[in-house]
Amino acid sequence: MNALITILIVAVCVFLTLIVLVQNSKGGGLAANFSASNQIMGVRKTADFLEKATWTLAGSLVFLCITAAFVLPSRSDFDGSRSILDSQIENVADPMTMPTFPSTFPVMPSPDEDPTE
């Protein structure tokens, strides 16, 4: 069921993207290149179909997303699973108990000095 809803949402998103790109915008859009479709159905009927398809796909996307919110399992449904950040926050060491390092470091000889001296 989870995979079906996810596949439907992705398919509707792809179709909605394609329908929006084909629509005739004020600047001409991609629909200006498809003159054959305008000759078959007429310019006005093509615009009506694309507008109805856009509204139908947008409505179905909203419906599928709301359905997915109720049907798909939430994180609290899993047994004992927590996010990685939550587990790391609980396992942080107390800074007061951490070892301290010396504030001074031994002086290393420079490469120009002879180490035998």
MOCORUR-V986014 format. One record per residue. N is the residue number from 1. PSI is psi in degrees with one decimal (* if undefined). NEAR is the number of other ideal C-beta (glycine too) atoms within 10 Angstrom. Layout:
# MOCORUR-V986014
n-><N	N>
psi-><PSI	PSI>
near-><NEAR	NEAR>
This chain:
# MOCORUR-V986014
n-><1	2	3	4	5	6	7	8	9	10	11	12	13	14	15	16	17	18	19	20	21	22	23	24	25	26	27	28	29	30	31	32	33	34	35	36	37	38	39	40	41	42	43	44	45	46	47	48	49	50	51	52	53	54	55	56	57	58	59	60	61	62	63	64	65	66	67	68	69	70	71	72	73	74	75	76	77	78	79	80	81	82	83	84	85	86	87	88	89	90	91	92	93	94	95	96	97	98	99	100	101	102	103	104	105	106	107	108	109	110	111	112	113	114	115	116	117>
psi-><-40.3	-44.0	-37.4	-46.2	-40.8	-42.6	-41.0	-40.8	-43.4	-41.5	-43.3	-39.3	-41.8	-47.2	-39.8	-39.8	-45.0	-42.4	-41.2	-37.9	-30.3	-22.3	150.0	108.8	-177.2	-26.6	4.3	-48.8	-168.6	-22.0	-22.7	-25.1	-17.1	72.3	-26.2	-38.9	-30.1	-32.0	-32.3	-52.6	-11.2	153.6	-44.2	-41.2	-33.5	-42.8	-39.7	-44.4	-45.2	-37.9	-43.1	-37.6	-38.6	-47.7	-37.8	-44.8	-38.0	-42.7	-40.8	-32.4	-42.8	-45.6	-44.3	-36.9	-40.7	-41.0	-41.4	-34.4	-31.2	-31.0	-43.8	142.9	144.8	172.6	-30.8	-14.3	-20.0	147.6	113.0	13.7	133.1	164.3	159.0	-37.2	-40.4	-42.4	-35.5	-34.0	-39.1	-24.8	13.8	134.1	147.7	127.2	-21.1	-24.6	-4.6	146.9	149.0	147.0	152.7	144.4	-19.0	144.2	152.1	145.9	125.7	142.5	146.3	157.4	-20.1	-22.4	150.4	122.9	-13.9	-13.8	*>
near-><7	10	7	9	15	13	10	16	16	11	13	20	13	11	16	17	11	12	19	16	11	17	15	16	11	5	6	9	14	13	18	11	10	14	10	7	16	16	10	10	12	11	13	9	12	19	15	12	13	17	12	11	17	16	11	14	20	14	11	16	16	11	12	19	12	10	13	14	9	7	12	12	8	8	8	6	8	9	4	4	10	12	9	7	8	10	10	10	10	8	7	7	7	6	6	5	6	8	4	5	6	6	5	5	7	5	6	7	9	6	6	5	9	6	6	4	5>
